[in-house]
Amino acid sequence: MLKVSTPSKFSDKLLSWFDHHGRKTLPWHRNRDPYQIWVSEIMLQQTQVKAVIPYFERFILAFPTVADLAAADSDTVMHNWAGLGYYARARNLHKAAIQIVTNHESNFPEKFDDVVALPGIGRSTAGAILAFCFGQRYPILDGNVKRVLTRIHGIEGYPGIRAVENQLWQLADTLTPAERVGDYTQAIMDLGATLCSRSRPNCQRCPFRGDCNAEQNNAQHLFPFRKPKAARKQKRVKMLVVQGESGQILLEKRPETGIWGGLWSLPESETTDDAASVVARRFGMQVKEIETLATLHHGFTHFDLEIHPELIAVSSSNLAIMDGDHHLWYDPYEPQTLGLPAIVSRLLDNLSPKNKLNVDSRPAS
């Protein structure tokens, strides 16, 4: 039997640790503005605090209020999110801002059902926002909390299994106190992020040292149980860097769903396709020269992508594509404010004047 045998003893120990060691100076702690708390919680989904901080500060500078975010066009929003990954979060954040302005008079809702009805907000994120901003008692169950609870209480099974998840939700609800709920919510997330980390947890400084099932059994590495590994898929694609004589690059807007959803990227084709034929067929342009660029590699959550870019010079007389909803000409020397995947942005940054097609290029076949 663990020494922390009652919910009150658990929360007392955790809050005592938080009072001395908790994180209280993060940018979104400066006030209890529900808008800023909400933005930070969305950014922190599947992303570490260290990576989030500079993006959060730039995002709030660009969109100081929910009304500013709602009024922005999607390209500007995606531009300020680009590089943070998991782009559905940004699209949902923008959609939710519009709903808050339209349905809640620009005030973040205070009722749980209204909060979870917003795009991109689930039960745990809603609970965290309401606890932080309004002191409402709702449990949370993000990745850090799952790790803390499964280790301390020795809960076996992959948390993605419904029965295990339900067990964790019930435990999280039982342990959440009625008082200082905002501090408790921050404390249990901080414990998981700073001491009870995924690898090399600092058990010597943990307030539950001696009370933790995993520590007592030297089994910290086993909890939480991991999802059985599946072989990572390998995908290959050819990216067409279509370049006009003035150096402008043809961009194509990606569908809202899928990888890089809603961002501007480069046209793609199968790696076995002839680039000149693809450009002629899809865009009606005559290809002058083609240069094969260095292969790029990019890892996603469930697969690895191998990118084969080809720099393709086209005749100015055939630049019939006009700026529109799905295609535009982009000047890499005077970049526009667009949402670009980080790897595409780096590729375009490398297109300095010396990278323009010249005598070193091979003729199109």
ZINOR-V247959 format. One record per backbone hydrogen bond with DSSP energy under -0.5 kcal/mol. NH is the residue of the N-H (numbers start at 1). CO is the residue of the C=O. If there is no record, write none. Layout:
# ZINOR-V247959
<<NH/CO> <NH/CO>>
This chain:
# ZINOR-V247959
<<5/3> <10/6> <11/7> <12/8> <13/9> <14/10> <15/11> <16/12> <17/13> <18/14> <19/15> <20/16> <20/17> <21/17> <22/18> <24/22> <29/26> <30/27> <37/33> <38/34> <39/35> <40/36> <41/37> <42/38> <43/39> <44/40> <45/42> <46/44> <47/44> <52/48> <53/49> <54/50> <55/51> <56/52> <57/53> <58/54> <59/55> <60/56> <61/57> <62/58> <63/59> <69/65> <70/66> <71/67> <72/68> <72/69> <77/73> <78/74> <79/75> <80/76> <81/77> <82/78> <84/81> <89/86> <91/87> <92/88> <93/89> <94/90> <95/91> <96/92> <97/93> <98/94> <99/95> <100/96> <101/97> <102/98> <103/99> <104/99> <104/100> <106/100> <107/104> <115/111> <116/112> <117/113> <118/115> <121/118> <122/120> <126/122> <127/123> <128/124> <129/125> <130/126> <131/127> <132/128> <133/129> <134/130> <135/131> <136/130> <138/136> <146/142> <147/143> <148/144> <149/145> <150/146> <151/147> <152/148> <153/149> <154/150> <155/150> <156/154> <159/225> <161/158> <165/161> <166/162> <167/163> <168/164> <169/165> <170/166> <171/167> <172/168> <173/169> <174/170> <175/171> <176/172> <184/180> <185/181> <186/182> <187/183> <188/184> <189/185> <190/186> <191/187> <192/188> <193/189> <194/190> <195/191> <196/191> <197/195> <202/195> <203/201> <205/202> <206/203> <209/206> <211/208> <212/208> <213/152> <214/151> <216/212> <217/213> <218/215> <219/214> <222/219> <223/219> <223/220> <225/157> <233/302> <235/304> <237/306> <238/269> <239/237> <239/308> <240/267> <241/239> <241/310> <242/240> <243/241> <243/312> <244/248> <247/244> <249/330> <250/242> <251/328> <252/265> <253/326> <254/263> <261/258> <262/255> <263/260> <264/339> <265/252> <267/240> <269/238> <273/270> <275/273> <278/274> <279/275> <280/276> <281/277> <282/278> <283/279> <284/280> <285/279> <287/285> <288/313> <289/313> <290/362> <291/311> <293/291> <293/309> <296/307> <298/305> <300/303> <304/233> <305/298> <306/235> <307/296> <307/305> <308/237> <309/307> <310/239> <311/291> <312/241> <312/310> <313/289> <313/311> <314/243> <315/286> <318/315> <319/316> <320/318> <324/327> <328/251> <330/249> <332/247> <332/330> <334/331> <338/336> <340/338> <341/264> <345/341> <346/342> <347/343> <348/344> <349/345> <350/346> <351/348> <352/350> <355/352> <356/353> <361/358> <362/290> <364/288>>
